[in-house]
Amino acid sequence: MSTARKNTPPVVKPDGLLERIFHLSELGTNVRTEILAGVTTFVTMAYILFVNPNILKDAGMPVNATFAATAIAAAVATLIMGLYANYPIAMAPGMGLNAFFTYAVVIGMKLPWQTALGAVFISGFVFFLMTVTKVREWIIEGVPQVLRISIGVGIGLFIAFIGLKDGGIVVANQATFVALGDMKSAGALVTVFGLIVTGFLMAKRVKGGMLIGIFVTTIFSMIMGVSPLPTGISSFVSPTNPVTAIAPIAFHLDIMGAFSYGLISILFAFTFVDLFDNIGTLLGVSRKAGLLDEKGNLPRAGKALMADSIGTMFGAAMGTPTVTSYIESASGVSEGGKSGLTAVTVAALFAISIIFAPLVGLIPGQATAPVLILVGVLMMSEVTQINFEDFTDAFPAFMTIVMMPLTFSIAQGLAFGFMSFTIIKLVTGKHKENNAVTYTLTILFIIHFILGGG
């Protein structure tokens, strides 16, 4: 007596190197989708390749070298994020922290950029130690939500203010501190043109709108005589040797010099802002990708933060400020990216982009200024999450936000935010909303000011 066999299809178990590394089938994705997502993410954040050198040149750093350092640091940090943490998160030198590095630390404190890089490296090492201990969780859980939100908004205003200054729309004035620039000047007209073009592209949700805006504005700046005309193919592409390209700044950081200056508040700002910038980006992008667990927590968060700390130390060694996660990673996630293969794709594109280093010499500050202003617009959106009906929340939020651009320092904004939060909660009978973190940081900031910290 025979029994009929059912013609059931065999169960095919996904195999292959990429499957084993990134668990693509488990995450419900495939190689094609991940590569497309990586390309999308790169296009939306490639503007940093041109914005970062334009900011760092004010610190006295050569633009071709900082372009290469930006690309290399982004490539390595993103590669670590993809291979080690298996997240579709791209990394690069952070907007806001690069401005803080240049204008508050190098120019404001009159420190050599080598010493400032030393401070960035130390902050990365501190972040590394915080990641392998419970200090990271202690700080994250202890910082009030209103201050977390306000930090991002304040940095947005700070970045926008720098963009307005670089674009010639806002200028220094001895009587009023700041004033409207000459709107008939070629530089200001280029910036306004860039704002209109880039703003239109972003409003239409054009992928890579900021990058396209930079290029279109650069062409207009050439017409207006603001930037030089290209002299040949060498003005666009060069078979650059990465080692030669970064030689003027790589491994020039002065770690001992940073210690000798006693840059406690600077180290705190680099570390603290990087911490919450990463946490916010990781949670936001991972929520969009459906990678959070049932409790809303991020699996492998420690690995993701480890990638950031290593990326920051490596970036400082190469010659660029703090490396952090980029919210633009959400654009790749929206295309279906769910695994580290997306990040690896971004890393590969950053590595390839080194050959375009000569381009940065053609792009003036007026072409990147609109991007700074519009990034500020995007970062302002979180202000709606602040409860301004509760004055004990509104006051510290306001102080955090307004003091960053007005003091030209993220660190001072943090200081005034924490001090005002702790004190107003204490004197109004809401002391239970304070905790060990708010008290500790407030005391440290007060001591810093008493000792003459600027």
N, C-alpha and C positions, 0 to 999 in steps of 0.2 A: 504494500500500500504506500503509494507515494504522496507526498504533500507538496502542494504548489508553492513555489517561492514568490513572494511579492517583489515586484521590480522597484524597490526603493532606491533612490539615488544615494550614492555614498556620501558620507559626511566629509566635506573638504575642510581640512584644518589649514588655515593660513600659515604660510611658511615664508622664509626668506629673511635676509638680514634686517631690512627696514621694519618688517613685522615684529621681529624679536626685540629690536631696540625701542620702537615707538608704540607697540601694541595698537596698531592702527585699527584692526577689526574690533578689538575690545572697546575702542573709543567711537566706533561707528564712522570711520573715515577711510580714505584711501590715498595712495601716493599722488595721484593727479590733483585731487582736491587740496592736499597739503601744500604742494608746490605752487599752485595758483594762489592760495592764501598767503604764502610767503612773498610772492611777487607783489601782491596787493599791499601788504604791510610795508614792504620796502619802499614802494612808490610813494606812499603817504607820509613816510618819515624821512625820506632821503634829503629833505630840506636841511636837516641838521648838518649835513656835510658842508654846506655853504654858510649857514648861520653861525655855527660854532667858531670857525676860523675868523669870521668878521668881528665877533665879540672878543676873541682872544688876541687879535692883533692890537687892540687898545691896551693890552697888558704887555705889549712889546714882543709878542711871540710871532715868528714868521708864518704866514698863512699857508704856504705849501706844506710845511712840516705839520701844522695843526690839522690840515685837511687829511693828511695821511694818518696821523695819530687818531683822529676821530674815526676814520674808516676801520683801522686796525683794532682799536679798542671796542668798537661796536661789534665787529665781526667775532672777536674772541669771546666777549661777554655773552653775546647772543648764542654762540655755539655751545657754551657751557650750559646756558639755560635750556637749550634744546636737548642736548645729550644727557645732562645730569638730572635736570628736574622734569624733562619731558613736558614742557609747557609751550604753547604757541606764543610766547611773549618775547618781543624784541627789545634789545637794550642799546643804549647809546649815551654819550655825555648829556646830562640833564639840562633842559631849559630852566633858567632861574638860578641854578647852582653855578652855571658857567658865567652868568652875569654877576652873581655874588662874588665869585672868584676874581673876576676882572676889576669890577668897579668898587667893591667894598674892601677886598683884601689887598690886591696889588696896588690900585690907584689910591683908594681911601686910606689904607694903613701904610702906604709907601713901602711895601715889601717886594722883594724880587719875586718874579714868577716862579723861580726855582723853589723858594721857601714855601710859597703857596701850594705848589705841587706836593711838597713834603707834608703839608697839613692835610691835603686830600688823601695821601697814602695812609697817614696815621688814622684818619677818620674811617677809611676802609678797613683797617686792621681792627679798630674798635668795634665796628659793625660786625666783623667776623667773630670777635669774642662774644658780642651780644647775641649772635645767632646760635652759638654752641652752648650758651648758658640760658638761664631763665630770665635774664635781665630784659631781653627783647619783649617777652610776653608781659613782664611787669610794667614796662613803659607803655606798651600799646594799650593794655587794659586800663592804665591809670590816667591817660590823657583824655580830658573831657571831649565829647564829640564836637561841641561848638568850636573848640580850638583846632581840632583836626580839619574841620571844614574851612575855618578862617585862614589857616596857613596856606591852603591852596589858592584861595581867592586873593590873598595878599600878594603871593608870588605872581599871580596873573597880572595884577596892577603894576607891580614892579617891572615885569617884563615889558608890558605895554608902554610904560613910561620911558624905558630905555629905547624902545622902537620909535617913539615920538621924538626923542632927543636925536637919535641917529639919523632920522629922516629929515631933520631940520624944521619940524613943525613946532617943537617946543625948544626954546633957547634960554640960556642963563640971562638974568637981569639983576643988576646990582640993587635996585630999589625993591623989586617984588620977588626976587629969587628966581622965578621962572616967568616967561612971557611967550606970546605967539611969535614964531619965527617969520621970516620974510616969505610969504606965500607965493611971491612972484619969482622967487629964485628957482633955478633949474633943479636943484636937489629936492626942494619941497614939492615941486610939481611932479617929479619922478615918483616920490613917495605916495602922493595922492593918487596918481595913476595906478601904482601898484596896489593900493588899498582897494580901488574900484575893481580892478581886474581880478585880484585874488579873492576879494569878498564875493564877487559874482560867481566865481568857480566853486567856492565853498557853499554858497547858498544853493547852487544847483547840484551839490554833492558830487562834483566831478572828482574821480579818484586821482590823487596826486595833485590836487588843486593848488596847494602851497608851492610845490616844486615847479609846476607850470607857471604859476604867478611870478616866481623868482626869475625864470628865464625870459618871460614876456617883458617884465619890467626892466631887465638888464638890456634887452634890445632897445627899449624906449630910452634908457639912460644913455646908450651909445648915440642915438639920434640927437639927444639933448646935449651931448658933449660932456656928460658927467663921468662916464667910464670909457676906457680906451677901446678902439676897434681891434678885432682879432687880426693877427699878422699872418696867419696860416694855420695848417692843421695842428701844429705844435701848441697853438693857443687853446686847443680843446682836449687833445689826447696826447699822452706821452707814455711810453713803456717804462714807467717809473719803477725803480728798484725800491721796495718798501724800506729796506734797511737804510739806503741812502737818503730817502725822502724824510724819514723821521730823525735822522742823525743830529740835527741842530737842537732837538729838544728831548729826545729819548734818554732816559736814565740821567737826566740833569736835575732831578728833584733833590732838594736839600732837607732831609728828614731831621737832622740834628739842628739845623737852623730854625725849623718850625718849633722844636722843643725849646730852644733858647729864647724865642720871642714870647713864650708863654701864651700861646694862642688858644686858651681854653674855650672862650666863647665862639671862636671860629670853628674849632673842632666840633663843638656842640652843634653849631648850625649845620655844618656839612653832614654830620651823622644823623641828627634829628630829622632834618628835612628829607634826607634820603630814605630814612626809615619809613616815614608816613607816605612819602611819594610812592614807594614800592608797595606798601601794604594796600593803599588805595587803588593803584593800578592793577595789582594782582587780583584783588577781590572783584574789581569792576569787570575786567576782561574775562576772568574765570566764570563769573556769574553769567555773562553773555554767552560763553561757550558751554555752559551747563556742566562745569567741572567741579562745582562745590558739592560737598556731601549733604546728607539729609539735615544736618544741623547748621548748614550754611558756612561750614569751615572749609579751608583750602587744604586738601591733602598735599603732602610734600612741600608745605610752605617753607619749611626750614631749608630744603634744597634750593628753592627759588631765591630765598634771601642770601643763601651762601653764594649763589652765582653772582648776585649783585655785589657782595663784598669783595669777592675775588676780582670781578670786573673793575671795580673802583681802584683796587690796588694796582692791577695791571695797567689800567688807563693812566693812572698817575705816573707810573714808570715810563709809559710811552710818551706822556706829555700832554694829557688832557684832563680837565676837571672831572668831578664825580660822575660815574656811570650809573644809570638808573633805568628802571623799566619804563616803556613808552606806552601811553594810552592809545596811540595810533595802532597798536597791536589789535585793537578791537575791529579795525577794518578788515584784517585778515580772518579774524574769527567769524565776521559776518559773511565771509565767503566759504565758510565751512571748516576752517582750520581748528584742529582740536589737539594736536600732538606737537612734540618737539620738532618734528620734521618741518613744520612751518618755520620755526625759529632757525633751523639749520639752513633753510633756503635763504632766509634774510641774511644770515651770516655770510653765505657764499656771495651774495650780491654786494654786500659791503666790501668784501675782500676784492672783488673785481673792480669796484668803483675807484680804487686807488689810481688807476691809469688816467682818470679824469681830473687829477689834481690841478693841471694848468687852468682849468675853468674858473677856479676860485679867484684868480687874478683879474678876471674880467667882470666879476660881480661886485658892484659897489654896495656900501652900507645902505644906501637908499632902496636897493632892491630886496634886501633882507629885512629892512625895518617894517614893512607891512606884515610880514609873517609874525614878527614879535608882537605887534599890536593885535593881530587876530588870534594868536595863541592866548593873549590876555583876555580877549573876549570869551573864548571857550572856557577858560578857567574861572571866569566870573559866574558861570551858571550855577555853581554850588551855593551861591549866596542866598538863594531862595530856601535853602534848608535850615537857615538860621532863624531862631525864634526871637524876632525883635520885639515881641510883646512882653517878653521877660527881660527887664533892663539889666539884670545881673548876668544874662547871656549876651545881650546886645552890646554892652559897654566893652567887655574884653574882646568880643569879635571885632568891633569897630577899631579898637586900639591895635589889634594884630594886623588888620587889613591896611589901615591908613599909615601906620608907622613904617611899614616895609618900603613903600615908594618914597615917603617923605624923608626918611633917614638914609635912603639908598642902601638899605641893609636888611636882609632876611633875618639875621641874628637879632637885631634890635627889635624887629617886629615880634619875634618869638618872645623876647624878654618882656616887652610891655604887655603882650597878651597874657602870659602866665602870671605876671605880677598883678595885673588888674583883675584877672579871674579869681585868684586866690584871696586877694584882699577884699573885693566887693562881696564875695560869698561869705567871708568871715564876719564882716561888719554888719551884714544884713540878716544874720541869723541862719544863713543857709550853709553853715560850715560842714554839714554832712556831705555836701557835694564835692568838697575837697578831699584829698587823699594824700598818701605818702608821696606820690609822684609830684602833685602840684605844690605841696609844701616844700619838698626838697629842691625842685627846680627854681621856685620863687626865691628861696634863701640863697641859692647859688648865684642867681642873677643880681640880687641886691648886693651881695658881697662883691660881685664883679664891678658894679657901678661905684661902690664905696672906694674900691681900690683904683678907681680911675679908668675903668674899661670904657672904650669908645665904641 
